[in-house]
Amino acid sequence: MTSLPVLPSNQTSEHSDQNSEHSDQTAEHGNEGGAQPRKAHLLNLPDDALKDWLSERGYPAFRAKQIRRWLYSGRAESFDSMSDLPAKLRAELAESFDIFQASEAHVSTSRDGTEKILVRLADGGEVECVLLRDGDRRSICVSSQVGCAMGCVFCASGLDGVDRNLTRGEILEQMLRLQHRLPADERLSHIVMMGMGEPLANLPGVLAALDVARNPDGLGISPRRITISTVGLPPAIDKLAASKIPYNLAVSLHAPNDELRSRLVPVNQKIGIEPVLSAADRYFQSSGRRLTFEYVLLGGINDSESCAHELTRVLRGRTVMMNVIPYNPVEGLPYKTPSKESISRFKQILESSGVNVMFRQRKGDEIDAACGQLRRNRGGKTK
Ligand code: SF4
């Protein structure tokens, strides 16, 4: 996956480094990083399990709906604030569960409204999530794993490998922490699973969290406004297609041929570009959703005219949106942003061959916006 907090659709943003100003806060809200929690994570509990828990204590099933409403619409951070629940039930919930189990180790805000949270999980592992404001859109970019095993050479998230999958509750907690940063009259509108980790390597956790995100009793976000970004793991793409839920699929291509792609996205050595494209085609056929391909443009690496021409041949006959993202440099990595000339040449070649292409602007550059950068620059850890 791309792992860059860029706009999730055909929108552009006005971000100017000259005008940028940001604030950094280091804070600990919630679990004081590292200690294993004594209670269960309520966000991890499937609805049926919550109903069972309630029924064992003599409460009717409708209490589960009330609790859900408090969590996902009411933005409750404590059981005490769930004012229509009996006091006894609130006390019992507080005895057994935490709503949030992580803490916010660091928060960065940029002038363009992008906010990035470095979330410290209960076991001390750290992940990142981002809130992007663009017009009416309130999009969030969420992590699915601590670290990443895909090893994309230009990405800070994969530098230390993968530590573990996030649970459904840990994924939902990122969403809710970002939602709570919005004023009461604003709602989250879009979700992009494009933070740290490869979402399709944690399909059960990701799908369980997204079930809640799209449920009208949860965050109520249509699957058409939810994008799952992947480097392309064909068996997992087929499983996603079998779920018959029309999420948007964004496949990170980054190169038009196996030789270059295997250098940039090492997992490609075991898979190959053709099986990835075929799986993406099958997803398109089964979901009817237009595919998105992502291409991080690296100066002097994959931004040549011949790469652009080869890419047009790869995409020929496919209904796709091509998102090209000029690289956001990562300290300690040798890759650089492409020149303005190579960006415009690349764009012109794709457009003139009829490819639907969007050059996406980076948001929040001054706050270590590339995924994994904040964690890394702050000496972060997997666990
Ligand atoms: S290493 Fe992982 S997180 Fe980074 S771009 Fe690749 S798939 Fe995404």
Residues whose N, C-alpha, C, O or C-beta is under 5 A from the ligand:
A	BS01	SF4	M1 T2 S3 C148 M150 G151 C152 C155 S157 G158 G195 M196 G197 E198 V231
